[in-house]
Amino acid sequence: MAQPHKFRVLRGPTNTGLFEAEDRYLLIGCAPPDDLRSMRVDPSAVEWVLLTHHHRTAWEGVTALAELGAKIAVPEAELLYFRDPARFWCNDSRHYHAYNFHPSHLLPRTPVAVERCFREYETMEWRGLPILAVSAPGPTAGGMAYLVTLRGKTLAFIGELMSGHGKLRDFWSLQGRRSFESGELMEYHGFGERAADVVGSLQRIAQEAPEVMIPSRGTIIQRPQEAVALLSSRLSACRMSYHTISSGRWYFPTVWPDVPDITDALRKRCRPLPPWVVELGGTSRALVGEHGGTLLVDCAGDTPRVVAERCRQGNLGPVEYLWITHYHDDHVDKVQTFRRSHPTRVIVHESMADILERPAAYWMPCLHEEAIAPDHVTTHGESWNWGGFRLTALTFPGQTIFDAALLVERDGQRVLFVGDSLTPGGLDDYCALNRNLLGSDMGYDRSLAVLEGLGSDVLLVNQHVPGAFVFSNQEIRSMREELARRTVLFRELLDWDDPNYGLDPQWVRADPYWQHARRGSTARWKVWVQNHSRIRRRFVVTLHAPSHWRPVGERDEIHLPSHQIGQASLGVEVPANATLGRAVVAMSVARDGKDFGEIAEALVDVE
């Protein structure tokens, strides 16, 4: 007579469902062999490992179990990510000019040997135990949930669709596309657009009446229907808070049926530019000095040709300075081209100097591959006179964390060049991967505080918006109040002690992100860690390199006060016989003893 199935959840860094029958095991999720042994499970007796999605943080140890004989099963829609991750890691468009972010940078680093794929509503029987696969798009497009019926009760393994009762782990992973009548928003503009997929997947799973839902991380969900309803409500509240003050109301006024089109009201904020600000087209503007010289603001696209033509016609004087508002490719991709033909000096702010000079060292949206070395780096509040203007550089973490603003004053008029950070509709925070942090004196709250200090008569210039626009003092206060409310909403939604951990995909990041290393050399990294918590935290960062690469600094520990950034130092020797080409190393992080897995990575091109 067959033994009854036994079941338990292994509570390690992730939740792993362990089913036992006849001294053999099936896992949903995964745990490394050493962790299994510590729980008195023989890893060589694991027959199957079922994975819900491709995020490597959810299934540490799967390769080691496969080497011991375990068979690996994955969603068919994500098979390629497991079998051939190099196809994605070696695609440089995932690094430069990135406006789409799926599949996630949490892809497997090396191929995973896959025995079986699951399609929608496909079933599997393991030693008499029925398992149903249910398509579950959400943080990943091809995710799968597994429903197991055991002794009359249904258990639902839901991956990262939830992380506790009505909670999410990461909101940044919900960046997504949105189709509408006349087109489609790309992922870059799709803040939280995958939230509908998450709720839809959970509702479909809930129709199967599971007794519990078991997420990859977080607490086991005992009242699934209630938890799904609560999550849906929280996501809706966060989404509406976002739309209330979003630039999407200006750029895409008819895309969301439940968001009213208030374009006519927003146009009342628009104002003409002073005559000394020249619109050159694209994302470039120019200041014309009293002496006839020019200060150019950003340089991309057709700007070099336009400037040359205007100079030839005598409509524009020589460009003496070039100010950069932020690092995005659609604002800087012709800076170096322009420099080669014009003896101009490039001025950048301290917030973006490094990412412009070392773009390969970062993984951020909209990077341009050509390094830009500044002639001068400004600090917050630094002022100087030029051409009859008083110019002041301001730290302005708006559309990206690496933003700045330039205040221009002349004859009692004031203009603030804000890059893409604001429009008449509000805040340009539609891409979470730009690292828009929430909190008092952080991110947009800090930038809006700068506006409050300047007063309501300053003309705001976003080079994607013709002319200028203004906000009243009350409108600025209202936006700050909404951000404070949003912070509370995301604190309720996200399964962290501070919501910025779930909004910031790079609270841990490797520097450099991408480097070249010769065989026999040593590759080294600073790993930057941002403590978003309100209390002091201890972080342990561990390097995970390809096999046979010898670490020379495998682990480092740092202690960080509240809201501070620190760095760990790691390194590895590249073997003299290392395979030529691109390798991926990873950094796992434990915070106060809690392991979050390989949440950061770096690329090494072996030469």
C-alpha positions in Angstrom: 0.0 0.0 0.0 1.4 3.4 -1.0 2.4 5.7 1.8 0.3 8.8 2.2 1.8 12.0 1.0 3.4 14.3 3.5 3.7 18.0 3.1 5.4 21.0 4.7 6.6 24.4 3.8 10.3 24.9 4.1 10.7 28.5 5.4 14.2 29.6 4.3 15.0 32.7 2.2 12.0 31.6 0.1 9.0 29.5 0.8 9.4 26.0 -0.7 6.7 23.5 -0.9 8.0 20.0 0.0 5.9 17.0 -0.8 7.1 13.5 0.3 6.0 10.1 -0.8 7.9 6.8 -0.5 11.0 8.6 0.6 11.1 10.7 -2.5 10.4 14.4 -2.8 8.8 17.0 -5.1 9.6 20.7 -4.5 7.6 23.7 -5.6 10.1 26.4 -5.4 13.6 25.5 -4.4 16.2 25.3 -1.7 19.9 24.6 -1.9 21.1 21.1 -1.0 22.8 22.2 2.2 19.6 23.9 3.4 17.6 20.7 2.6 20.1 18.6 4.5 19.7 20.9 7.5 16.0 20.2 7.4 16.7 16.4 7.2 15.8 16.2 3.5 18.1 14.1 1.3 18.7 16.3 -1.8 19.6 13.3 -3.9 16.0 12.0 -3.3 14.4 15.1 -4.9 12.7 13.9 -8.1 11.1 17.1 -9.3 11.4 20.8 -8.8 8.6 23.0 -10.2 9.4 26.7 -10.7 6.7 29.3 -10.9 8.7 32.0 -12.8 12.1 33.0 -14.0 13.3 35.3 -11.2 16.5 33.7 -9.9 15.8 35.1 -6.4 12.9 32.6 -6.1 14.8 29.3 -6.7 18.3 29.3 -5.3 20.0 25.9 -5.6 18.1 24.6 -8.6 21.2 23.9 -10.6 22.8 21.9 -7.8 19.7 19.8 -7.4 19.6 19.2 -11.2 23.2 17.9 -11.0 22.0 15.5 -8.2 19.3 14.1 -10.5 16.3 16.3 -9.9 14.1 17.1 -12.9 13.2 20.7 -13.4 9.8 22.0 -14.7 9.1 25.6 -15.7 6.3 27.5 -17.4 6.5 27.0 -21.2 6.2 30.7 -21.8 9.4 31.3 -19.9 11.4 28.3 -21.2 13.8 30.4 -23.2 14.8 32.4 -20.2 15.9 29.2 -18.5 17.5 27.4 -21.4 19.3 30.3 -23.1 19.6 33.3 -20.8 22.8 34.4 -22.7 20.5 35.5 -25.5 19.3 38.3 -23.2 22.5 39.0 -21.3 24.4 39.4 -24.5 21.9 41.8 -26.0 23.3 45.2 -25.5 20.0 46.9 -26.1 19.0 45.6 -22.7 21.8 47.9 -21.3 21.7 51.0 -23.6 18.6 52.8 -24.8 16.4 50.6 -22.6 12.7 51.5 -22.6 11.4 48.1 -21.9 12.3 46.0 -18.8 10.9 42.5 -19.3 12.2 39.9 -19.0 13.6 41.1 -15.8 17.2 41.6 -14.9 16.6 38.8 -12.4 17.0 36.3 -15.2 19.0 33.2 -14.6 22.7 33.9 -14.9 23.5 30.5 -16.5 21.3 27.9 -18.3 19.0 25.7 -16.3 18.4 22.1 -17.5 14.7 21.9 -18.0 12.9 18.5 -18.2 9.3 19.6 -18.6 7.3 22.7 -19.5 3.8 23.5 -18.3 1.0 25.1 -20.3 -2.3 26.6 -19.1 -4.4 24.1 -17.2 -2.0 21.3 -17.9 -1.9 18.6 -15.2 0.8 16.4 -13.7 0.6 13.5 -11.4 3.5 12.7 -9.0 3.2 9.5 -7.2 -0.6 9.8 -7.1 -0.5 13.5 -6.2 -2.5 15.7 -8.7 -0.9 19.1 -9.7 -2.7 21.7 -11.9 -0.8 24.5 -13.6 -2.6 27.8 -14.0 -1.2 30.6 -16.1 -0.4 33.5 -13.7 1.1 36.6 -15.4 2.1 39.4 -13.1 5.6 40.4 -12.2 6.7 38.1 -15.1 4.6 37.7 -18.3 4.8 34.0 -18.4 4.5 33.1 -14.7 2.6 30.0 -13.6 0.8 29.0 -10.4 0.6 25.4 -9.2 -2.5 24.0 -7.4 -2.0 20.8 -5.5 -4.9 18.9 -4.0 -3.9 17.0 -0.8 -6.4 15.2 1.4 -9.3 17.2 0.0 -7.7 20.6 0.4 -6.2 22.7 -2.4 -2.8 24.5 -1.9 -2.0 27.3 -4.4 1.7 28.1 -5.0 1.5 31.6 -6.5 5.1 32.8 -7.0 5.4 36.5 -6.6 1.8 37.4 -7.2 1.5 38.3 -3.5 3.8 38.4 -0.5 1.5 38.0 2.5 -2.1 39.0 3.1 -2.9 41.8 0.6 0.8 42.5 0.2 3.3 42.8 -2.7 7.0 42.3 -2.6 8.2 44.6 -5.5 6.1 47.2 -7.3 8.8 48.2 -9.8 8.4 44.7 -11.4 4.9 45.8 -12.4 6.1 48.3 -15.0 4.1 47.3 -18.1 2.6 48.1 -21.5 -0.9 49.4 -22.0 -2.9 49.2 -25.3 -5.5 51.8 -26.1 -7.6 52.8 -29.0 -4.9 54.6 -31.0 -1.8 52.8 -29.9 0.2 51.4 -27.0 2.2 52.7 -24.1 5.6 51.1 -23.9 6.8 49.8 -20.6 8.8 52.9 -19.9 5.5 54.9 -19.4 3.6 52.1 -17.8 3.8 52.6 -14.0 2.1 49.7 -12.4 0.3 48.6 -15.6 1.0 44.9 -14.7 -1.1 45.3 -11.5 -4.2 44.3 -13.5 -2.4 41.1 -14.5 -1.6 40.3 -10.9 -5.2 40.8 -9.7 -6.6 38.9 -12.7 -4.3 36.0 -12.1 -5.1 35.8 -8.4 -8.8 36.0 -9.1 -8.5 33.1 -11.5 -6.6 31.1 -8.9 -9.1 32.0 -6.2 -11.9 30.5 -8.3 -10.3 27.1 -7.6 -11.1 27.7 -3.9 -7.6 27.1 -2.5 -7.4 26.6 1.3 -4.2 28.6 1.4 -1.9 30.5 -1.0 1.8 30.1 -0.6 4.0 32.9 -2.2 7.6 32.6 -3.0 8.4 35.1 -0.3 6.4 36.4 2.7 3.8 34.9 4.9 1.4 32.1 3.9 -2.0 33.5 3.0 -4.7 31.8 5.1 -7.8 33.6 3.7 -7.2 33.8 0.0 -10.4 35.5 -1.2 -10.1 38.2 1.4 -6.4 38.7 0.7 -7.0 39.1 -3.1 -9.8 41.6 -2.5 -7.6 43.6 -0.1 -4.6 43.6 -2.6 -6.9 44.8 -5.4 -8.2 47.6 -3.2 -4.7 48.7 -2.2 -3.4 48.6 -5.8 -6.4 50.7 -6.9 -5.7 53.3 -4.2 -2.0 53.5 -5.1 -2.8 53.7 -8.8 -5.3 56.6 -8.3 -2.9 58.5 -6.1 -0.3 58.2 -8.9 -2.8 59.4 -11.6 -4.0 62.3 -9.4 -0.7 64.3 -10.0 0.8 62.4 -12.9 2.2 63.9 -16.2 0.4 61.1 -17.9 -2.7 63.4 -17.7 -0.8 65.8 -20.0 0.9 63.3 -22.4 -1.8 60.6 -22.5 -5.1 62.2 -21.4 -7.4 59.5 -22.9 -5.5 56.3 -22.2 -7.2 55.4 -18.9 -11.0 55.2 -19.0 -11.4 55.9 -15.3 -9.0 58.9 -15.3 -10.8 62.0 -16.5 -9.4 64.0 -19.4 -8.6 67.5 -17.9 -6.4 68.7 -20.7 -8.3 72.0 -21.0 -7.8 72.8 -17.3 -4.1 71.9 -17.5 -3.6 74.3 -20.4 -4.4 77.1 -18.1 -1.1 76.5 -16.4 0.8 77.2 -19.7 2.7 80.4 -20.3 4.8 81.9 -23.1 8.6 81.9 -22.9 10.7 85.0 -22.5 12.2 86.2 -25.8 15.7 85.2 -24.6 14.7 81.4 -24.4 14.8 79.9 -27.9 13.1 76.6 -28.8 15.3 74.7 -31.1 13.0 71.7 -31.5 13.4 68.3 -29.9 14.6 68.4 -26.4 17.0 71.4 -26.8 16.5 75.0 -25.8 18.9 77.9 -25.9 19.6 81.0 -23.8 20.7 84.1 -25.8 23.1 86.2 -23.8 23.3 90.0 -24.0 26.6 89.7 -25.7 25.2 87.4 -28.4 26.6 84.2 -27.1 24.5 81.1 -26.5 24.0 78.6 -23.7 22.5 75.4 -25.0 20.3 73.2 -22.7 20.6 69.6 -23.7 21.7 68.3 -27.1 20.1 65.3 -28.9 18.6 64.3 -32.2 18.8 67.0 -34.9 20.2 69.7 -32.6 23.7 70.0 -34.0 22.3 70.6 -37.5 19.7 73.1 -36.3 22.2 75.1 -34.3 24.7 75.1 -37.1 22.0 76.4 -39.5 20.8 79.1 -37.1 24.4 80.2 -36.5 25.0 80.4 -40.3 21.8 82.5 -40.7 23.0 84.8 -37.9 20.0 83.9 -35.6 22.1 82.4 -33.0 25.5 83.2 -31.6 28.4 80.9 -30.8 27.5 78.2 -28.2 29.7 78.9 -25.2 28.2 76.5 -22.7 26.0 73.4 -22.8 24.0 72.5 -19.7 22.6 68.9 -19.2 19.4 68.5 -17.3 19.6 64.7 -17.0 21.4 61.7 -18.5 18.6 60.2 -20.7 19.6 59.4 -24.2 16.9 61.7 -25.8 18.7 64.6 -24.1 22.4 63.8 -24.5 22.9 61.5 -27.5 24.5 64.3 -29.6 26.5 66.1 -26.9 29.8 64.6 -28.0 28.9 65.1 -31.7 28.3 68.8 -31.0 31.5 69.1 -28.9 33.6 67.9 -31.8 32.4 70.8 -34.0 31.9 73.5 -31.4 34.4 74.7 -28.8 31.7 74.6 -26.0 32.1 73.9 -22.3 29.8 71.2 -20.9 28.3 71.9 -17.4 26.6 69.1 -15.5 25.4 68.8 -11.9 27.0 66.6 -9.3 23.9 64.4 -9.2 24.6 63.1 -12.7 28.3 63.7 -13.4 29.3 60.0 -12.8 26.6 58.3 -14.8 27.4 60.6 -17.8 31.1 60.0 -17.5 30.7 56.2 -16.8 27.5 55.0 -18.4 28.7 51.4 -18.6 29.0 51.4 -14.8 25.2 51.8 -14.4 22.1 49.9 -15.3 19.4 52.5 -15.7 16.7 53.3 -18.3 17.6 55.3 -21.4 21.3 55.2 -21.1 23.4 56.5 -24.0 26.6 54.6 -24.6 28.9 57.5 -25.3 30.7 58.8 -22.2 30.5 62.6 -21.5 33.2 64.1 -19.5 32.1 67.5 -18.0 34.2 70.6 -18.1 32.6 71.8 -14.9 30.5 70.0 -12.2 28.1 72.2 -10.2 26.9 71.8 -6.6 23.5 72.5 -5.2 22.9 76.2 -4.9 26.0 77.1 -6.9 25.4 80.4 -8.8 27.3 82.3 -11.5 26.7 85.2 -14.0 26.8 84.8 -17.7 25.5 87.0 -20.6 23.3 89.2 -18.3 21.8 86.1 -16.6 22.1 84.9 -13.0 22.3 81.1 -13.2 21.8 78.7 -10.3 22.2 74.9 -10.3 19.8 72.9 -8.1 19.6 69.2 -7.1 16.3 68.1 -8.4 15.6 64.3 -8.1 12.5 64.2 -10.3 12.0 62.0 -13.4 15.2 60.3 -12.4 17.3 60.2 -9.2 20.1 61.7 -11.3 18.3 64.9 -12.3 19.1 68.6 -11.8 17.4 72.0 -12.5 18.9 75.2 -13.8 17.4 78.5 -12.5 17.8 81.4 -14.9 17.1 85.0 -13.8 17.1 88.1 -15.9 15.3 91.4 -15.7 13.0 90.3 -13.0 11.9 87.1 -14.9 12.8 83.6 -13.7 12.9 80.4 -15.7 13.6 76.9 -14.2 14.7 74.3 -16.6 13.4 71.0 -15.0 14.4 68.5 -17.7 11.5 66.0 -17.9 10.6 66.1 -14.2 7.3 68.1 -14.5 4.6 69.0 -17.0 1.4 70.9 -16.7 -0.1 67.6 -15.6 2.3 67.0 -12.7 5.1 64.6 -12.0 6.9 62.5 -14.6 7.3 59.5 -12.3 5.8 56.9 -14.7 8.9 54.8 -14.8 9.8 53.3 -11.4 13.1 52.1 -12.7 14.2 55.7 -12.8 14.3 55.4 -9.0 11.6 57.8 -7.8 11.9 57.5 -4.0 9.1 58.4 -1.7 9.5 60.2 1.6 10.0 63.6 3.2 12.9 65.5 1.5 13.4 62.6 -0.9 12.7 62.3 -4.6 9.9 64.5 -5.8 9.2 65.8 -2.4 12.6 67.4 -2.3 12.1 68.8 -5.8 8.7 70.2 -4.9 10.2 71.8 -1.8 12.7 73.6 -4.1 9.7 74.9 -6.1 8.0 76.0 -2.9 11.1 78.0 -2.0 11.2 79.7 -5.4 7.6 80.8 -5.4 4.8 80.5 -7.9 6.0 83.1 -10.5 8.9 81.0 -11.8 8.3 79.7 -15.3 8.9 75.9 -15.6 10.4 74.5 -18.8 10.3 70.8 -19.8 11.7 70.6 -23.3 9.1 68.0 -24.4 6.4 70.7 -23.7 6.2 73.8 -25.9 6.5 77.1 -24.0 6.5 77.2 -20.2 4.0 76.5 -17.4 3.5 77.4 -13.8 2.2 75.9 -10.5 0.5 77.9 -7.8 1.8 77.6 -4.2 -1.4 75.7 -3.4 -0.9 73.3 -6.3 2.7 72.6 -5.1 1.4 72.0 -1.6 -1.3 69.7 -2.9 1.3 67.6 -4.8 3.4 67.3 -1.7 0.4 66.3 0.3 -0.5 63.6 -2.2 3.0 62.3 -2.2 2.8 62.0 1.6 -0.5 60.1 1.3 1.0 57.9 -1.4 3.9 57.0 0.9 1.3 55.7 3.4 -0.5 53.8 0.7 2.6 52.1 -0.5 3.6 51.3 3.0 0.4 49.3 3.4 0.8 47.6 0.0 4.5 46.6 0.1 5.8 43.8 2.3 8.7 45.9 3.6 9.4 48.2 6.6 9.9 51.0 4.1 8.1 51.2 0.7 11.2 52.3 -1.1 12.7 48.8 -1.0 9.8 47.7 -3.2 9.9 50.8 -5.4 13.6 50.9 -5.9 15.1 48.0 -8.0 18.6 49.2 -7.2 18.7 49.7 -3.5 21.6 47.2 -4.1 23.7 47.8 -7.2 27.1 46.7 -8.5 29.6 49.3 -9.6 30.7 48.9 -12.4 27.7 47.1 -13.8 29.6 46.3 -17.0 33.3 45.9 -17.3 35.9 44.3 -19.5 38.5 42.0 -17.9 41.4 40.1 -19.4 42.1 36.5 -18.6 44.2 36.2 -15.5 43.2 39.7 -14.2 41.1 40.6 -11.2 37.6 42.1 -11.6 36.5 44.3 -8.7 33.3 45.9 -7.6 31.9 48.4 -5.2 28.4 47.2 -4.2 26.3 50.2 -3.2 23.6 49.4 -0.6 20.9 51.9 0.4 19.4 51.5 3.8 15.8 52.7 3.2 14.8 51.7 6.8 14.2 54.1 9.7 16.7 52.2 11.8 20.3 51.1 11.6 20.8 47.9 9.6 23.5 45.3 9.1 24.0 44.1 5.5 26.1 41.2 4.3 26.9 41.2 0.6 28.2 38.0 -1.1 29.6 37.5 -4.5 28.5 34.6 -6.8 30.8 34.2 -9.8 31.1 31.5 -12.5 32.5 28.2 -11.3 36.3 28.1 -11.2 36.6 31.9 -10.8 38.4 32.4 -7.5 37.0 35.1 -5.2 39.5 37.6 -3.8 36.8 39.3 -1.8 33.8 37.1 -1.7 31.9 38.7 1.2 31.7 42.0 2.9 29.7 43.4 5.8 28.5 46.9 6.3 26.5 48.7 9.0 24.4 51.6 7.8 22.5 54.2 9.8 18.9 55.0 8.7 18.6 56.3 5.1 22.3 56.1 4.4 24.2 54.6 1.5 27.3 52.5 2.0 29.5 50.3 -0.1 30.8 46.7 0.1 34.0 45.7 -1.8 34.1 42.5 -3.7 36.4 40.9 -6.3 37.2 37.8 -8.3 40.1 36.4 -10.3 39.3 35.7 -13.9 41.0 32.4 -14.7 43.7 32.3 -17.4 41.5 29.7 -19.2 38.2 31.5 -18.7 35.7 31.2 -21.6 35.9 34.3 -23.7 32.8 36.4 -23.9 30.2 37.7 -21.4 29.9 36.3 -18.0 27.3 37.3 -15.3 28.2 37.5 -11.7 25.7 38.2 -8.9 25.5 39.7 -5.5 23.3 38.3 -2.8 22.3 40.4 0.2 21.3 39.5 3.7 19.8 42.3 5.9 20.1 41.7 9.6 20.3 37.9 8.8 17.4 37.8 6.4 18.6 36.6 3.0 17.1 38.3 -0.2 19.0 36.2 -2.7 20.9 37.4 -5.8 19.1 40.7 -6.2 22.0 42.4 -8.0 24.3 41.4 -10.9 27.1 42.7 -13.0 28.4 41.9 -16.5 32.1 40.9 -17.2 33.3 40.7 -20.8 36.3 38.4 -20.7 39.0 39.3 -23.3 
